[in-house]
Amino acid sequence: TGMGLSAQSWSEEVQIGARGGVNFANVVDSDFDSPDGRTSFYLGVLAELPVSERFSFQSEVFYSGQGYDINDLPNQRDAEFQIDYIQVPLLAKFYLIEGLNLHAGPQLGFKVNEEIDFNPNDNGGDFDTDSIKTFDFQLTGGVEYKFAQNFFVQARYAYGLSEVVDNSKIHNSVISAGLGYMF
């Protein structure tokens, strides 16, 4: 059929999956020491389109718990600054050997939650804030291994190129590790 793909071959090529895992998130500030990181989770879906045997594109949509811990401040209780996003990475994947790939690309972050939580392990103690920008442009990259049974393991790093707060040098920084399944 020439250079185009028919609808049937397109659906046979695209792989749909789900992924989830743990985030080790923080913010970095070039002028000050970074605070303690927040450990949270991510969960979402993905679609991978193979272009050749060793190269594919992948798009994802996932919820990502990010932020940092507020500890050791004089006259204040410890707290967790929760900044949660819907993340949309657009990745190029390069397969080094069967199953093992390196991937990288831009990531668009849309803030969905921002609060200071004085009781992170309980439902109470939340205080809504509105100081974080609603959009975060990031670069992300990682490594992944797909097993023959459609399961995969993955590790990734994302760094925010956008300032988290206007006129600051504060940027998001997230290391994540997790599991996924391709349907």
Helices and strands as residue ranges (DSSP letters): H 7-13, E 15-29, E 36-50, E 55-70, E 79-97, E 100-117, E 126-128, E 135-146, E 151-160, E 170-182
